[in-house]
């Protein structure tokens, strides 16, 4: 089967073809780019009762053969990929994520206006913001008062439970290791962040969210309104340098 060929029935069930097409995976080329492991987990996240046989059908399409023709080495390869895959989830449409990230950026601006590193966060449940916070380390003289931790704490008070398994977290900057730990402990369902933080980011450095030893629950997506977040940070630190000041997280 050529890369440009559409996914068809057979070998896949009509419901699987329809679900994959809705995810933007409508051809063999798109499936190979996505990966059988990711596609399978996205099907399950979307509520489809995808059995293990579906996974092997997807793997076979990626390999250009039938499930019966998969070699032991190919089966081991795809099984390992599936076993080590980080949590997967269907994320909201881009306009919705941008709307919610804009609220996190508004919180980040509050931090900048107060002389704090401009990072903001909001916790979302059922599409509605239930808690918002920004960095307050300097004002509170508390290293733990990062935007993420403050927002998680506020959401816990709103819901009466520190477990936030039905909530999403939007942050203007990739979380640090400390905040990643709090996010994992709170069971946040989906983390969406704007700008990468290659020096201290928990995903860039260690990818804690993909570490199976931590009983990870959180699917992650970065890059939403990253340019705006990055510009805000650059402007903040440029102004601090001009004023002869310094600060760090």
Secondary structure, 3 states (H helix, E strand, C coil): CCCCCECCCCCCCHHHHHHHHHCCCCEHHHHHHHCHHHHHHHHHHCCCCCCHHHHHHHHHHHHCCCHHHCCHHHHHHHHHHHHHCCCCCCCCCHHHHHHHHHHHHHHHHHHHHCCCCCCEEEEEECCEEEEEEECCHHHHCCCCCCHHHHHHHHHHHHHCCCCCCCEEEEEEECCEHHHHHHHHHHCCCEEEEEECCCCCEHHHHCCHHHCHHHCCCCEEECCCCHHHHHHHHHHHHHHHHHCCCCCCC
